[in-house]
Amino acid sequence: MPGTTQIFCASTLYGVATLAAAIDSDLFEEPDRRVLLVFNNSANPETTPALDEMPGFAPLREHFDDVLSWNDAIRPFHPGAWTPRSDDIPLFERYLRMLWGLGDDRVSLVLESIQVAPALTVAQLFTDAPIDVYADGLMSYGPTRNKLDPLVGTRVRRLLHLDLVPGLTPMLLTEFEVPARLVPSPAFLKVLGEVTETVPELPDLPGDAALLLGQYLSALNILSPEEEEDLHVRMMRGAVARGHRTVVFKPHPTAPARCSRALETEAEKLGVDLTVLDTPVLAEVLFERTRPALVVGCFSTALFTAAVFYELPVARIGTELLLERLTPYQNSNRIPTTLADALLPDLDGGKDGDLLPAELLPDLVTAVGFTMQPQIYPDLRPQAEAFLSRHLGPRTRRYFKKRRLTSLGLPGGIPQRLAFLPRNSTARRVVRRARALRKAVRR
């Protein structure tokens, strides 16, 4: 009789910690074999350590019978770029079953970011495997990034997620009526504690420091490298303005060395004791070991982990700029940025008065989610219209683009009596002539 194999796919230590907590909480049936399939999605995986090579992986390893590498299986292709031709899928499934010793086992999959490769690729290769999806961060509170093939979407049984925003239900995969299931917070904290215990000695970090979290936004083409350096400097200045004289900067694991140079220069000017932590550890390790006096970031999931699970003071910065810069509008970072902007205090403001009332949050996320993916979630239009009609104002306008609202015919767009202008050829011709004349005058 065929055995059963569960394949857990992950690209981050945070994701594996979530899986370990779910396993410890008996959210998965006991199979004959549990496999952790590691994705290394960095731009240059050949020079960047995979998650199973990072400090703190050892206690996570104990939850699985085997650890395999997706990168090795498809070498020399990049995990984020390679997908098989449809005619080759049966061939590749046989290849993977042979390579990983699966034989005729009944396979089930546990995937993150199912909308895109490599998770989507794995789902397509094991055509009959039931799927559980788990959330590695805040994106699960937003809509599914792309329209998912029903042959994949209808196989998803559950969405497992941490309670990062208490009271808010994820939108991800609701178009397939996939139920959301919480991974218990105590189990997650227990796993993080085990990870912390096995991390080698860190530099001597003071316990009353402000911790700055880098995200490497220039790699996502959201900010330029210079703008991101300036954002880090603003983080330091904001922390100093709040009275912190000791600062720890944790750069993104894939960020280049230059990301900390501007901070070092600014620290000298301000007379601040700066430590740049180059060891690639989870931010949660620092939360547990050093209990920072303030955690500062942009829209990092770690900000919510710090606030909700460790009850640490947090502040966000740069979210308004990012809400303006995120392109296309349906960029999946829009919901994490919206949540950080709405729920976390502004570092520059220094007060909590700008926070969005908690009771408005579910409707706000629904409205933003609909405007991001109206074709996937057409049934949410009435809720979006109701929110925009009642609550679109100075505090909430930043979450919506006027052009987007206009194109969808939603409240807050160009008034209906002027809606003909973008489609009017005469109006467009007049605008083009005016622009040409203005350029000629400037010359």
N, C-alpha and C positions, 0 to 999 in steps of 0.2 A: 504494500500500500504506500503511495507517495507520502513523503513527509511534508512539513510546513516550514516555510522560511519567511521571516519578516525582514525586509530591507529598509533600513532607516537612512535617509539621505540628508546630509548636512554640509554647510559651507562655513559655519562659524562655531566657536566654542559655546557661545550663548545658546545657539540652536541645539547643540548636543546636550547642554545642561537642561534645557526644556524637555528634551526627549527622555533623559535620565529620570527627571522628576515624574514624568508621565508613566514611565515603566514602574518606578517605585510605588506609584499610586494605583497600580493595577488597572490602568486604563487600556492595557493591551492583554489579550489572551496569551497564555504561555505557548510558544511555538517550539518546534524541534530545534530551530536555529535562529539566532538573531544576528544580523549583519549590519554594520555601520558602513555606509558607502560615502566616502569623503569627496566633496567637490572643492577644488581650488579654483575659484573664479577670478582671482586677481589678474590684472592686465598682463603681468609677466609671471605666471605660476612657476616657471623654472627657477626664478630667483627669490620667490616668496614662500616661506614655510607654510605647509598645509596645517590645518587645525590639529591633526594628530601629532604634530611635531612641536606644538606650543606648550609653554609651562602650564601645568594644571590639568592636562588631559588624562593623566594616569587614573584617577578615580572614575572618570567617565568611561574609560575603556572597559572597566569591569562589568558594565551593563550589557556588553555584546560578546558574542562568541568569536567573531572575526571583524577585522577592519580592512576594508578594500578601498582602492583608489579609482575613481571614475576617470581621472586624468590619465592614469596608466592604461586603462582599458581602451581609450580612444586615441592615444598618442599617435601622431603628433598634433592632432586637432585641439583647438581651444574649447573648453566645455561650454562657454557661452555662445559659440558660433556654429558648432557642429550639430547637424540633424541628419538622420538617414533618409534616403529616398523611400517612398512608401513601398515600392516593390522589394526593397532590401530588408524591411523590418523582420520578416520571419527568419532570414539568414542571421541577422544580428542578435535576435533573441537566442537562437541556438548557440551562437558564438559565446554570449555572456553566460548562458547556462553551463557550458563546458568550462569556460575560464574560471568561473566562481564556484564550480562544483555543486550546482543546483540540481542537476539531473532532472527528474520529473517532478520535483517538489512543487506544491501549491504555493505560489508567491503572493505576498501582500506587500504593498508599498506605503511608506510614510514619507511624505514629501513636503518641502518648503517651496514657496514661490512657484507654484504649479503652472502659472500662466506662461512661463518662459523657460528656455533651455538653461541649465541641463535637466531640471526636474521634469519639465514637459517631455523631453526626449525619453527619459526613463519610463514615464507613464505610457508613452506611445509604443515603446519596444515590448513591454510586458502587457499585451493587449487585453488579457482577461483578468489581470490582477486587481482586486479591490484596493481602494486608496483611502488613506487618512491624510489630511493636510494639517500641518502645525504652523503656527505663526511665530516667526523669528523677528518680533518687533511690532511696531505700531501700524504697519501697512495693512494688516488684516482688518483694521477698523474702516478702511476705505473700500472702494469697489474693486472688482476683479479687473486687472490691468488690461487684458485683451479678451475678446470674445472667445470663450473656450469651446473647443470641439465637444459636442455632446457625447461622443464616444469616450471622452475622458471625464468630462464634468459629471455625467450620470453615474460614474463609478465611485465618486467621492462619498464616503460615509459620514465623516465628521470633520469639523475644524477644531483642533485643539489650540488653546491660547492661554496666555497668562493674563491675570486681571490687572493689567497695567493702567487702565482707566476704569476704575470701579463704577459699575452701573451702565457702562456702554457696551452694547452688543456689536460684534464685528459684522460688517456688511459683506465681506469677502465670501463669494460663492453662494450668496443667498438666492441668486437667480436659479440655482439648482436645488433650492430648499435644503441646503446642507445645514444641519444643526451645529451650533457652537457648543463646545464643552470646555469648561475651565480646568486648567492644570492647577492643582492646589498650591497656593503660595507657600505654605510651610514646607512642602516637599521640595519646591524649587530652592528655597533658602537653605535647606539642609544640604542639597547638592552643591550649592555655591560655597557653603562652609567647607565641604570636603575638598573642593577645588582650591580654595584659599590655603588650606593646610599643606597642600603639596607643592605650592608655588615656591621656587627657590627664594632665597633672601633678596629682598628689594633694597634699593638705596634707602638710606635713613630719611624717612619722610615725616615731617612734623604733623601732629594730629590736628592742629588748628589751622591748617593751610586751606586756601581756596584751590579747588581742583578745576582746571580748564580742560574741556574735552574737545579735541580736534576731530573733524569728520572728513577732511579731504574733499571738500565740495568742488574744487577745481577739476578733480578727476571725473566728476559727473557733469562737467560743463555747465554748472550752475553759476559759479563765480570764476573769475580769472585768478591765477596764482597770487597776484598782487592784492586783489580784493580779499582773498581768503587770509593772507597774512595780516591785512589791516583788521579783519574781523577778530583774529586772535589778539591783536594789540588792544582792540576795544574791550575784549574780555578782561584783559589784565587791568586796564585803566578803570573799568567798572568795579572790579574786585578791590582795587586799591582805594577807590572812592568810598567803598563800604567799610574801609578800615583794615583790610587784610594786607599785611606786609610780607607774608610768605605765600608763594604761589607754586603749584605743581602743574605742569602742562603734560597731558597725555596725548601725544599725536596719534593720528590714525595709523594702524600698523603698516599701511602701504604708502604713507605720505613720504615725500622726499625730505632730505635733511634740511633744506632751506626753509621749511615751514616753521622752524623754531628760531631761526637766526634773527628775524625782526623782533621776536619776543625778547631774546637775550639783549638786544640793543636797547629796547624800551625798558627792560628791567634795570639796566645800569643807570638810565636817566632818572628813573623813579626811586632808585635805591631799594629795590625789592629783591628779596631772596628767592631766586627762581631755580626750580629743579625740573629738568626735562627728562621724563621717564621713557627711556627707549625700549625697555623690556616689554615684549608683546603679551601683556596680560589683560584679562577682563577688567573693565572699570569696577565691576562689583568686588573684585579682590581688594581694591583700594578702599572701597566703601567700608568693607568689613574690617580691614586691618588698621586703617588710619582714621576713620570717621572724620572726613574733611568738614571744615566749618561751613563751606559753601561749595556747591557743584554748579559750574557754569557751562553752557553749551548752546547749540542752536536748536536742532530738533532731534537730538540723539535719543534713542530708546533708553539709554542709561540714565537720562534725566528723570524719567518716570520711574525707573527701577529705584533710583536713589530716594525719590520723594515718597513713593508708595510702599516699598518693601523695607527700606532702611530709615525712613522718616528723617532724611537729611534736608537741610535748606537748599533750594535750587533756584536758579534764575536762567532765563533764556535771553538771547541777543541775536539780532539779525533776521528775525523771522519775517518782519514786514518786507525787507528787501527781497528775501527769497520767495515770498508769495508773489511778488511782482515779476521775479526773474524766471520762475519755473516754467519751462516749455517742454513739450506742448502743454496746454492747460491740463490735460489728463495725466500729466506726470504723476507717478504713484507716490512721490514724496510730498504731494500737496496735502494729503490728509495728516501725515505726521507733523508737518509744519503748522498746519491749522490747529492741531491739538496742542502743540507746544505754545503757540501764540495765544490761544484762548484760555489755557488752564494754568500756565506757569507765569510767575511774576517777571516783569521786564527788568533786566539788570540795570539799565540806565534810569528807569523810572524810580526804582527803589521802593515802590509801594505795590500793594496787592489790589488797589482800587480799579485797575484796568482789566481785571480778570472777567471773563464772560460768566454770567450767572449759570450755575450748574444745570438748571432746568432747561436751558436753551441748547445745551450741547448736543443731545441726540438729534434734534431737528436741524441744527446747523450741519452736522456731519451728513445727514440724509440729503440736505439741499446741495452741499458741495459734491457729494458722491453722485447725485443725479446729473449735475452740470458737467461732471467729468466724463460720465459714461451713460448718456441718455438712451443710447440704443440698447444697452444691456439691461437697463433698469427703467423701462418706460412707465411702469406702474407707480414710480415714485414722483412723477410730475406733480400731482395735486399737493403732495406734502411740501415739495420744493416751492411751489407757487404760494402756498399758505405762509411758509416761513419768510420768504422774500417780501410778501405784501405787508407783513406785520413787523418784521424785525430788521429790515435792511436799513442801516443808518451809519453814522460815523464809525461806530465800533465794529460793525460786521462787513462794511463795504470792502475791506481789504481782502476778504476771502473770495470775492467774485470779480471777474473781469466784465466790464460793461459790454464789450464786444461779444463775449460768450453769452451773456444774458440776452442780448439783442438777437443773436443768431438762433437761440432757442425759443424766442418769443416769451421770455419770462419777465416778471416785474423787475424794474431796475435797469432795464435796457433802454435803448433809444425809444422815446414816446411813439406810440403807434401811428400818430399822424405824420411822423417824420420817417417812418420805417421804410418808405419807398426810396429814400435817397441813395443807400448803398447800391441799389439795383438800377437806378436811373442813369441812362447813358449820357444824357445832357448834363446832369449834375457832375458826373465823373469827368466829363470833358472840360467843364469849367474849372474844376479843381486842378486838373493836369495843367491847364494854361496858367493858372495862378501860380502854381509851383514853378513852372518854367520861367515866368516873369520875375519871380522873386530871386531865382538863381542868377538870372541875367543882371539884375540890379546889383547883387552882391559882387559880381565880377567887376 
